Amino acid sequence: MKDVILTDNIYAWADHSRKQYLPHIFCLAGNVSFVLDGKPYIANKNDCIIPSSESSACLITPSEDFRCKVMLLSNDFVRNNAPDSSYRIVGHLGMIQNPILSLLPSVMETCLHNIRLIGERAAIPYHTFYNEILRRSFELFVFDMYDIHARQGDFRPNNAPQAQILIRRFISMLQEGECRTHRSPSYYAARLCITPVYLTEISQSVTHHSPTYWIDYFTAEEIKKQLADKSLTLSDIAYQFDFSSLSYFSRYCKRVLGRLPSHLRS
């Protein structure tokens, strides 16, 4: 499976063979209507469409003069190469709320330059440092997209529906490190003054993932940071994260990180 696919065909977005890809659609002329997770949208010239990887599009209807550039990135490539940034989750939640970004013409040119660079790097797999140069070009693209999203403020907690405000508060608690010692959804539900069932419902609705998914996600990120500190023993880290035993900590790492903590350090 290719890491990157560039095409001018908007219908590649809905191609069943591309379900393992995250699309980025840059509208160059005309407009396109579509339905995403049951909601209708219209994107116009100089708009960028970035649906979440869990979203499925249908009823894609371009105007006669519609032109676009589509970049499809494999989910594995995105997962393994996305830069480590606290804005990643904010951006993810924001794009679930509204998958369309409106770009200034100059900003559109920057984006097109970045995806051309990614395409050029992806086309030379024989390069000695292929993975490194492809990753760097992708990181540049991601940080430019983060900047666009942050400047536009597409995720506005103060103006969002109550469910989105609660989920943002839930994510903020995890980002602040509370997952180090609290990994039960009921703890966060109590902090938010809602029931665990309701937390699960709004988490699935707003982010397409359960509260446990996000708890494990942020706990895994914190564990990886601690494992990078070679001055800490595995027992020290297990204690910091309030695991009752080293074996329990090892089983948890195996589940959420795919490897035992001792192997992650080797």
C-alpha positions as CSV (number, residue, x, y, z in Angstrom):
1,M,0.0,0.0,0.0
2,K,1.4,3.4,-1.0
3,D,2.0,6.0,1.8
4,V,0.9,8.9,-0.4
5,I,-1.5,9.2,-3.4
6,L,-2.0,12.4,-5.3
7,T,-4.9,12.7,-7.7
8,D,-7.2,15.3,-9.3
9,N,-10.2,12.9,-9.0
10,I,-12.6,14.0,-6.2
11,Y,-14.3,10.5,-6.4
12,A,-11.1,8.9,-5.1
13,W,-12.4,10.2,-1.7
14,A,-15.2,7.7,-1.8
15,D,-13.3,4.9,-3.5
16,H,-13.8,1.8,-1.3
17,S,-10.2,0.7,-2.0
18,R,-9.0,3.9,-0.3
19,K,-10.8,3.4,3.1
20,Q,-7.4,3.1,4.8
21,Y,-6.4,6.6,3.7
22,L,-7.0,10.0,5.3
23,P,-8.0,12.5,2.5
24,H,-7.1,16.1,2.1
25,I,-9.1,17.8,-0.7
26,F,-8.0,21.3,-1.9
27,C,-10.7,23.0,-4.0
28,L,-9.2,24.9,-6.9
29,A,-12.4,26.0,-8.8
30,G,-16.1,25.6,-8.7
31,N,-17.8,23.8,-5.7
32,V,-18.6,20.4,-4.4
33,S,-21.4,19.2,-2.2
34,F,-21.2,16.1,0.0
35,V,-22.7,14.4,3.0
36,L,-20.3,13.4,5.8
37,D,-21.6,11.3,8.7
38,G,-25.2,12.3,7.7
39,K,-24.5,16.1,7.6
40,P,-24.6,18.0,4.3
41,Y,-21.7,20.3,3.3
42,I,-20.7,22.5,0.4
43,A,-17.0,23.4,-0.3
44,N,-16.1,26.2,-2.6
45,K,-13.0,27.5,-4.4
46,N,-10.0,27.9,-1.9
47,D,-11.6,25.6,0.6
48,C,-9.8,22.6,2.1
49,I,-11.7,19.5,3.2
50,I,-10.1,17.4,5.9
51,P,-12.5,14.8,7.2
52,S,-11.4,12.6,10.1
53,S,-10.2,9.2,9.2
54,E,-13.4,7.7,10.8
55,S,-15.7,9.7,8.6
56,S,-17.4,8.3,5.6
57,A,-18.5,10.6,2.7
58,C,-21.3,10.0,0.3
59,L,-23.4,11.9,-2.3
60,I,-20.3,13.7,-3.6
61,T,-21.5,16.1,-6.3
62,P,-19.1,18.5,-8.0
63,S,-20.1,21.4,-10.1
64,E,-19.2,21.2,-13.8
65,D,-16.3,23.6,-13.4
66,F,-15.0,21.9,-10.2
67,R,-11.3,21.2,-10.0
68,C,-9.3,19.9,-7.0
69,K,-6.1,18.4,-5.8
70,V,-6.6,15.4,-3.5
71,M,-3.9,14.0,-1.3
72,L,-4.6,10.6,0.3
73,L,-2.3,9.6,3.2
74,S,-2.3,6.1,4.5
75,N,-3.6,5.9,8.1
76,D,-0.5,4.0,9.1
77,F,1.7,6.7,7.6
78,V,-0.1,9.4,9.5
79,R,-0.1,7.5,12.7
80,N,3.6,6.8,12.5
81,N,4.8,10.2,11.3
82,A,2.4,12.8,12.7
83,P,4.5,15.3,14.7
84,D,4.3,15.3,18.5
85,S,2.2,18.4,19.2
86,S,-0.4,19.1,21.8
87,Y,-2.4,20.8,19.0
88,R,-3.0,17.4,17.4
89,I,-6.0,16.5,19.4
90,V,-7.4,20.1,19.2
91,G,-7.1,19.9,15.4
92,H,-8.7,16.5,15.4
93,L,-11.7,17.6,17.4
94,G,-12.0,20.8,15.4
95,M,-12.1,19.0,12.0
96,I,-14.8,16.6,13.3
97,Q,-16.8,19.7,14.2
98,N,-16.2,21.3,10.8
99,P,-14.2,19.5,8.1
100,I,-13.9,22.6,5.9
101,L,-11.2,25.3,6.1
102,S,-11.4,28.4,4.0
103,L,-8.0,29.5,2.8
104,L,-6.7,32.7,1.4
105,P,-5.3,32.3,-2.1
106,S,-1.7,32.8,-0.8
107,V,-2.3,30.1,1.9
108,M,-3.7,27.8,-0.7
109,E,-0.5,28.2,-2.7
110,T,1.5,27.3,0.3
111,C,-0.6,24.1,0.9
112,L,-0.2,23.1,-2.8
113,H,3.5,23.7,-2.6
114,N,3.7,21.4,0.5
115,I,1.7,18.6,-1.1
116,R,3.8,18.8,-4.3
117,L,6.9,18.4,-2.1
118,I,5.4,15.4,-0.3
119,G,4.5,13.9,-3.7
120,E,8.1,14.5,-5.0
121,R,9.6,12.9,-1.9
122,A,7.2,9.9,-2.0
123,A,8.2,9.3,-5.7
124,I,11.9,8.6,-4.8
125,P,11.8,5.5,-2.5
126,Y,15.4,4.6,-3.6
127,H,16.7,7.7,-1.6
128,T,19.0,6.5,1.2
129,F,17.0,8.6,3.7
130,Y,13.6,8.1,2.1
131,N,11.6,7.7,5.3
132,E,13.3,10.7,6.9
133,I,12.8,13.2,4.1
134,L,9.2,12.0,3.6
135,R,8.5,12.5,7.3
136,R,10.1,15.9,7.3
137,S,8.0,17.1,4.3
138,F,4.9,15.7,5.9
139,E,5.7,17.5,9.2
140,L,6.0,20.8,7.4
141,F,2.6,20.3,5.8
142,V,1.0,19.4,9.2
143,F,2.4,22.4,11.1
144,D,1.2,24.7,8.3
145,M,-2.2,23.2,8.6
146,Y,-2.2,23.5,12.4
147,D,-1.3,27.2,12.0
148,I,-4.2,27.7,9.5
149,H,-6.6,26.0,11.8
150,A,-5.4,27.8,15.0
151,R,-5.6,31.2,13.3
152,Q,-9.1,30.6,12.1
153,G,-10.1,29.3,15.5
154,D,-12.5,26.7,14.0
155,F,-12.8,25.0,17.4
156,R,-14.4,27.6,19.7
157,P,-15.3,26.0,23.0
158,N,-17.3,29.1,24.1
159,N,-19.5,28.9,21.1
160,A,-19.8,25.1,20.9
161,P,-22.7,22.9,21.9
162,Q,-22.6,21.7,25.5
163,A,-21.4,18.2,24.5
164,Q,-18.4,19.6,22.7
165,I,-17.5,21.9,25.6
166,L,-17.6,18.9,28.0
167,I,-15.4,16.8,25.7
168,R,-12.9,19.6,25.4
169,R,-12.7,19.8,29.2
170,F,-12.3,16.0,29.3
171,I,-9.4,16.1,26.8
172,S,-7.8,19.0,28.7
173,M,-7.8,17.0,31.9
174,L,-6.0,14.2,30.1
175,Q,-3.5,16.5,28.4
176,E,-2.7,18.0,31.8
177,G,-1.6,14.5,33.0
178,E,-4.5,13.3,35.1
179,C,-4.4,10.1,33.2
180,R,-1.2,9.2,35.1
181,T,-3.2,8.2,38.1
182,H,-6.8,8.1,36.9
183,R,-7.8,5.8,34.1
184,S,-11.4,5.2,34.8
185,P,-14.1,7.0,32.7
186,S,-16.2,7.3,35.9
187,Y,-13.5,9.6,37.5
188,Y,-13.7,12.1,34.6
189,A,-17.5,11.8,34.5
190,A,-17.7,12.8,38.1
191,R,-15.3,15.7,37.5
192,L,-17.6,16.9,34.7
193,C,-20.7,16.4,36.9
194,I,-22.2,13.9,34.4
195,T,-22.8,10.2,34.3
196,P,-20.3,7.7,32.8
197,V,-22.9,6.6,30.3
198,Y,-23.4,10.2,29.1
199,L,-19.7,10.8,28.9
200,T,-19.5,7.7,26.7
201,E,-22.4,8.9,24.5
202,I,-20.9,12.4,23.9
203,S,-17.4,11.1,23.4
204,Q,-18.6,8.7,20.7
205,S,-20.8,11.4,19.1
206,V,-18.1,14.2,19.1
207,T,-14.9,12.3,18.6
208,H,-16.0,8.9,17.2
209,H,-14.1,7.3,20.1
210,S,-14.9,6.1,23.6
211,P,-13.5,7.8,26.7
212,T,-11.3,4.8,27.3
213,Y,-9.7,5.3,23.9
214,W,-8.7,8.8,24.8
215,I,-7.6,7.8,28.3
216,D,-5.4,5.1,26.9
217,Y,-4.1,7.4,24.1
218,F,-2.8,10.1,26.6
219,T,-1.6,7.5,29.1
220,A,0.5,5.9,26.4
221,E,1.9,9.2,25.4
222,E,2.9,9.9,29.0
223,I,4.4,6.5,29.4
224,K,6.5,6.9,26.3
225,K,7.9,10.1,27.7
226,Q,8.9,8.5,30.9
227,L,10.4,5.4,29.2
228,A,12.7,7.8,27.3
229,D,14.2,8.9,30.7
230,K,16.7,6.1,31.3
231,S,17.3,7.3,34.8
232,L,13.9,5.9,35.8
233,T,13.5,2.2,36.4
234,L,10.4,0.4,35.1
235,S,9.3,0.0,38.7
236,D,9.6,3.8,39.2
237,I,7.4,4.5,36.2
238,A,4.8,1.9,37.2
239,Y,4.7,3.6,40.6
240,Q,4.3,7.1,39.0
241,F,1.3,5.8,37.1
242,D,-0.2,4.1,40.1
243,F,-0.1,0.6,38.8
244,S,-0.4,-2.0,41.5
245,S,2.5,-4.1,40.2
246,L,5.2,-4.1,37.5
247,S,3.5,-7.1,35.8
248,Y,0.2,-5.1,35.6
249,F,2.1,-2.2,34.1
250,S,3.8,-4.5,31.6
251,R,0.4,-5.9,30.5
252,Y,-1.0,-2.4,30.1
253,C,1.9,-1.4,27.9
254,K,1.5,-4.5,25.8
255,R,-2.2,-3.6,25.3
256,V,-1.9,0.1,24.5
257,L,1.6,0.3,23.0
258,G,1.8,-3.2,21.4
259,R,5.1,-4.0,23.2
260,L,6.4,-4.7,26.7
261,P,8.0,-1.7,28.3
262,S,11.4,-3.5,28.5
263,H,11.2,-4.0,24.7
264,L,10.3,-0.4,24.1
265,R,13.5,0.6,25.8
266,S,15.8,-1.8,23.9
